[in-house]
């Protein structure tokens, strides 16, 4: 726990204080005999995100923007001291032990109150009179080391901002969430290949290598953590490792009809990008178009955009996912009436080591900014959050939270409503706040606090009014890490007035975050501080033991599968036809599968995209054998067949052309030259930009024709 500077240096408390501490210990013991705390539900993470009923930790159901703070426990923080203890029983039974414990409790409580009154007459107050009281003093050493040996992701990402001034961790995480949701949506539609500018074949194959589904919906991202990064300079590629936790619903086909299942997943992603590439502008963060020229995705043919003629799936223009590893995956619906022990409430606060300097810098840039003013905004948002949650009128909180956080919490509220339940938080109040991190990029300022609170938390049956979980009597203490963001161009103290910050009208905001009076979106941070992220105390700043996605993984779990297994995997919906063909070719070549054995395997595959890809792979293998044998007649026949069937496999064609050019006579060359026009005509229906390659081949043939003449 945080301490004041005097205690951080090992000074022994005065005798009177020692007596108080001893009595407090006895008081805690007495209270412990009455109740134990459980994590139930609350806006931002009380519900167990994974749906566990026996897990030892809660999981946050909130997420918008995140930055891994460097972890170290400080010995000083500003705080209030209004911690309320949980006591009493919810069963309605009165036992002898309870009577004795209550008697001991009230006796000790009176004595402690008397002694505290003699030693401190301040009562409860916010301790924020000076900036050095708001955050840890620089000379106070940590009471417990919690930081990993490597630099935290926040420091590593600062290097990205150094090479790319437009890089914003806030916007980057918005992009990650949008890409994650789009990838799952495309997986359900069987169109992952449409995201080829951002997902390599390796990533798409690994992502899709799971049971086939017909739809993925209700994607809710519970956590997105940037766990590691390697930052290069110039044209060299930087790499970022990201950790996702999510819930989504899959529609699964079956003989008896489609069924639905709710899944919790923990996925590891690796992304790479040319270090000097320009980051996305704020209005383009969630838009997926050509990374080079912003043209519609229907202009992407293969790897190249037909509008700007750039190869766009290399990471030169935008972040490219090179690996997706599904680390954990469990079919578990949200547990809305489960009692889970609260974790982390009494753990030391995790501070960014530079929070002192960065908070001062924020105050220097904006002299009208005050931390007490921000705290008033925090209290306003906290109170509105509890009221909106308990009344299930989530629209009420819309002006104060980011888009992602609003949608995430809306998912949970709707889950309660569908189950005819209502989670209620009463008498909720903040008891202490620590400022733990301050960040700034080109577009946003961000302040992360650790908020301690207490209150009643219980879940009701809407039909009967019966308390199914929690207690109307026992308050529960908890703490969470909240991140607020505001536009870097905005100045002034935080607002608490219930008016639109743009037009001054009454604060009436729709579900999209736009003011009902002036139509301006007010929940973006452009006007004032908005809550963008809620993290649970046991998860904040935690390094998950070095888990990373390995980009060297070969096509997920698809590498080495025979054709029947590939059909079952549904790989054709994750990869383009040429990519499926290349996957098959690598397996054939790595196993030295004979042409006859491969042909026999193809015969057992029904018609469809997989069979077509396998036939193309067979044609390449057959042409490779002809090339090695310098079989010019076979090469001529291959080209003639390709034209007659209105299909041309690029790699096979290249081998055939090379065979004729290198080993054929004048008649062979004339024959192939005559077929070139037909080849070019069919390329619009085959692989993109084959016409260009054939035109180059035609030029070579023309040169050889003149030579032979």
Secondary structure as UniProt FT lines:
FT   HELIX           5..8
FT   TURN            9..10
FT   HELIX           15..32
FT   TURN            33..34
FT   TURN            43..46
FT   TURN            49..50
FT   HELIX           96..119
FT   HELIX           131..134
FT   TURN            138..139
FT   HELIX           153..163
FT   TURN            165..166
FT   HELIX           169..189
FT   HELIX           192..195
FT   TURN            196..198
FT   HELIX           201..208
FT   STRAND          215..230
FT   TURN            234..235
FT   STRAND          237..252
FT   TURN            255..256
FT   STRAND          259..274
FT   TURN            275..276
FT   HELIX           282..284
FT   TURN            285..286
FT   TURN            291..293
FT   HELIX           297..299
FT   STRAND          300..301
FT   TURN            302..303
FT   STRAND          304..305
FT   TURN            306..308
FT   STRAND          320..331
FT   TURN            345..346
FT   TURN            353..354
FT   HELIX           355..365
FT   TURN            367..368
FT   HELIX           371..391
FT   HELIX           394..400
FT   HELIX           403..418
FT   TURN            419..420
FT   STRAND          421..440
FT   STRAND          444..461
FT   TURN            462..464
FT   STRAND          467..487
FT   TURN            488..489
FT   TURN            501..503
FT   TURN            511..512
FT   STRAND          514..515
FT   TURN            516..518
FT   STRAND          530..536
FT   TURN            537..541
FT   TURN            545..546
FT   TURN            551..552
FT   TURN            555..560
FT   HELIX           563..569
FT   HELIX           571..573
FT   HELIX           577..591
FT   HELIX           595..603
FT   HELIX           609..629
FT   HELIX           632..644
FT   TURN            645..646
FT   HELIX           650..663
FT   HELIX           666..682
FT   HELIX           683..685
FT   TURN            688..689
FT   HELIX           690..708
//
